Amino acid sequence: MLQPISQTEEAFRDTLITKAEGAAFDRLARMWGFPRLGSISISAWRKGLRATALGPRGTPGAIHEAIDGILSGGVVSVTVDQAIANPSRITASAGGPFTADHVGRLVRVAGRLYYSTSFAATYLELATVGTALWDAAAWTVDVSGLTAEVLPYIYHDGARPGELHLFSGSLAYATPPTYLLASGEVHPGAPRPLGGHIQPDEFTADDPATGPWPLYLVGDALDELAARLRLITTTGGYVRAWSADWSDWSTP
């Protein structure tokens, strides 16, 4: 049986970035100089904050970990196999198929980052030349049942020193997490707020099965995300961020 925590324990947890919730977490994020973007969940921002508060702030590794944590909600996981016969290919054993949207993406396999270059419905080809961001794919053993994570972002250096260009093909982080529902769940479903919405007529206003329909206004979400990331870059660093279909992304 779960036991309620004491007020002393609750106050103690409110001082820890690994335990704090709600307003207490947001207060800690501000104190650490990395205030949370309201449209991103606390669990995702916590991952980014741990990288910047507890790691070497301003270094490429810490910036990468922060971006990876903040946008972790958009990761697509696929169960794959790797084989020596095709040393740069991952083949979907469950969770496929792959599409053109999975090309030109960072893919994490067994804790290492790779870059996808082409696809077929059942497999992805990965780059055989490594860079500072991703490793070269060259399997030396056959392994089945690996989890491949297609990341929702990619970034590269800009033209100016200290400039970072971040591209994300998902606007999920621009939607308040309160509004994200499980598959098949009826909206709005108490206690979620109705929020801004458009309804076809007044008669469906109180019918959760048919309305109201939420209207998500993205606004300056990308600019705000870039502004937050500038806070954890090196002095004089600059971040640009934008989002569109992955098919519109130009390979760096």
Secondary structure by P-SEA (a helix, b strand, c coil): cbbbbcaaaaaaaaaccccccaaaaaaaaaaacccccccccaaaaaaaaaaaaacccccaaaaaaaaaaaacccbbbbbbccccccccbbbbccccccccccccbbbbcccbbbbbcccccccccccccccccbbbbbbcccccbbbbbbccbbbbbcccccbbbbbbccccccccccccccccccccccccccccccccccccccccccccbbbbbbcaaaaaaaaaaaaaccccbbbbbbcccccccccc
